[in-house]
Amino acid sequence: MSPFLHERYTKITAAKSDAQQHILSSSASSDHVSQVMKILHIEDSMPGKVLVREWLRRDPENNTIYHVTQVDKVGDALTELHENHYDLVLADLHLPDSYGIETVTALRQASPDTPIIIHTGTQDIKLLEQAMQYGVCRIPKGNEEAGTFGHKLKDALLNGCAV
């Protein structure tokens, strides 16, 4: 982990000991906000959680506020989806309590109308094709850049992720 991310990670964990959920708003000022997006992020890797928060905080358009709730497991995500409305679910496919297409089907059953984007490094073409049959889009792990992730989410939604 880079020194910058290590410092951010330390500050975040020191400020909030419960890493199960973290709500983040970008630094956009209210007079320039054109959209608020509520995202449920399912990721069991702390570095992955920190990176997504950083990427969304640095939205270059500076006109979207992202409210991000992060959970480690699909079971926790299902509870969140039952209790709250989300504009988008961003999920890894390899989690402690669910793996692969099971993750997608559980999320889709719990919230049939919520767009789902899988954020995964898997190269399993069969798994990715199965996921696409559930109306899911993919942003591959590994080619993200700070300042472009929010744009990638919006672009994926505009280009057919919405069900």
C-alpha positions in Angstrom: 0.0 0.0 0.0 1.3 3.4 -0.9 2.3 5.8 1.9 -0.7 8.1 0.9 -3.2 5.2 1.1 -1.7 3.9 4.3 -2.1 7.4 5.8 -5.7 7.7 4.6 -6.4 4.2 5.8 -5.0 5.0 9.3 -7.0 8.2 9.5 -10.2 6.5 8.4 -9.9 3.6 10.8 -8.9 5.9 13.6 -11.9 8.1 13.0 -14.4 5.2 12.8 -13.6 1.9 14.5 -16.6 0.2 12.9 -15.5 -0.4 9.3 -18.7 -2.3 8.5 -20.4 0.9 7.4 -18.9 4.2 6.3 -20.9 7.0 4.8 -18.9 9.3 2.7 -19.8 12.6 1.0 -17.6 14.1 -1.5 -16.3 17.6 -1.0 -18.7 19.1 -3.5 -20.3 22.2 -2.3 -24.1 22.3 -2.2 -24.5 25.0 -4.8 -22.6 22.9 -7.4 -24.3 19.6 -6.7 -26.3 18.2 -9.6 -26.7 14.7 -8.2 -26.6 12.6 -5.1 -25.9 9.0 -5.5 -26.4 6.5 -2.7 -24.2 3.4 -3.2 -24.0 0.1 -1.4 -20.5 -1.2 -1.7 -19.8 -4.9 -0.9 -16.1 -5.5 -0.5 -14.3 -7.6 2.1 -10.9 -6.1 1.5 -10.0 -3.0 3.5 -7.6 -1.7 0.9 -10.4 -2.1 -1.7 -12.8 -0.2 0.5 -10.3 2.6 1.0 -9.6 2.9 -2.7 -13.2 3.2 -3.7 -13.8 5.9 -1.1 -10.8 7.8 -2.4 -11.8 7.4 -6.0 -15.3 8.7 -5.3 -14.1 11.5 -3.1 -12.0 12.8 -6.1 -14.8 13.1 -8.6 -13.3 15.5 -11.2 -16.8 16.8 -12.2 -17.3 17.9 -8.5 -21.0 17.8 -9.0 -22.0 14.6 -7.4 -22.1 13.7 -3.7 -21.6 10.0 -3.1 -23.2 8.5 0.0 -21.4 5.1 0.3 -22.3 2.4 2.7 -19.8 -0.4 2.9 -20.3 -4.0 4.1 -18.1 -7.1 4.0 -20.7 -9.8 3.3 -23.7 -10.5 1.0 -25.8 -11.2 4.1 -25.1 -7.7 5.4 -25.9 -6.3 2.0 -29.2 -8.1 1.9 -30.1 -6.5 5.2 -29.1 -3.1 3.9 -31.2 -3.6 0.8 -34.2 -4.6 2.8 -33.9 -1.6 5.1 -32.7 1.2 2.7 -33.0 2.4 -0.8 -29.8 2.5 -2.9 -29.2 4.0 -6.4 -26.5 1.5 -7.1 -24.9 -1.7 -5.7 -21.2 -2.0 -6.4 -20.0 -5.6 -5.5 -17.0 -7.8 -5.5 -17.9 -11.4 -6.6 -15.7 -13.2 -4.1 -16.9 -12.6 -0.6 -16.7 -14.6 2.7 -20.3 -15.7 2.5 -20.9 -15.8 -1.2 -19.0 -16.6 -4.4 -19.5 -15.8 -8.0 -23.0 -16.0 -9.5 -24.5 -16.7 -6.1 -23.6 -13.1 -5.2 -25.3 -11.7 -8.2 -28.5 -13.8 -7.9 -28.9 -13.0 -4.2 -28.5 -9.2 -4.8 -30.8 -9.3 -7.8 -33.5 -11.2 -5.8 -33.3 -8.8 -2.9 -33.5 -5.7 -5.1 -34.7 -6.4 -8.6 -34.7 -2.8 -9.8 -31.4 -1.6 -8.4 -28.5 -1.4 -10.9 -25.6 -3.7 -10.0 -22.1 -3.2 -11.1 -19.6 -5.9 -10.3 -16.1 -4.6 -9.4 -14.0 -7.7 -9.8 -10.7 -8.9 -11.1 -12.0 -12.3 -12.3 -11.2 -13.3 -15.8 -13.7 -16.2 -15.8 -15.6 -15.5 -19.0 -18.4 -18.0 -18.2 -19.0 -16.3 -14.8 -19.0 -12.8 -16.4 -21.5 -13.9 -19.1 -23.8 -15.4 -16.4 -23.7 -12.2 -14.5 -24.5 -10.1 -17.6 -27.7 -12.3 -18.0 -28.9 -10.7 -14.7 -28.5 -7.2 -16.1 -25.2 -6.6 -14.3 -22.3 -4.5 -15.6 -18.6 -4.9 -14.8 -15.8 -2.5 -14.0 -12.7 -4.6 -13.9 -10.3 -4.2 -10.9 -6.9 -2.9 -11.7 -7.4 -0.2 -14.2 -9.0 2.5 -12.1 -7.6 5.9 -11.6 -8.4 8.5 -8.9 -10.7 11.0 -10.3 -12.3 8.8 -12.9 -14.1 6.1 -10.9 -17.3 8.1 -10.4 -17.4 8.9 -14.1 -17.0 5.1 -14.8 -19.9 4.3 -12.5 -22.2 6.9 -14.2 -21.1 5.9 -17.7 -21.8 2.2 -16.9 -25.3 3.1 -15.7 -26.0 5.3 -18.7 -24.9 2.6 -21.1 -27.2 -0.2 -20.1 -26.6 -1.3 -16.5 -30.0 -0.1 -15.3 -32.6 -2.8 -15.3 
